[in-house]
């Protein structure tokens, strides 16, 4: 999954990344999703298993 996570500039001049709402909620989800994608790639060409959108 790719997402643009906003960054904010603090009054001190430092830049801080905003925490995504899904960050750290379920580490197992990533592992299961990765396993699912590997199964898709084994069953079909990688391009067909892709779920990314081109904007």
Secondary structure as GFF3:
##gff-version 3
##sequence-region A 1 55
A	DSSP	beta_strand	7	9	.	.	.	ID=ss1
A	DSSP	beta_strand	15	17	.	.	.	ID=ss2
A	DSSP	alpha_helix	27	43	.	.	.	ID=ss3
A	DSSP	alpha_helix	46	49	.	.	.	ID=ss4
###
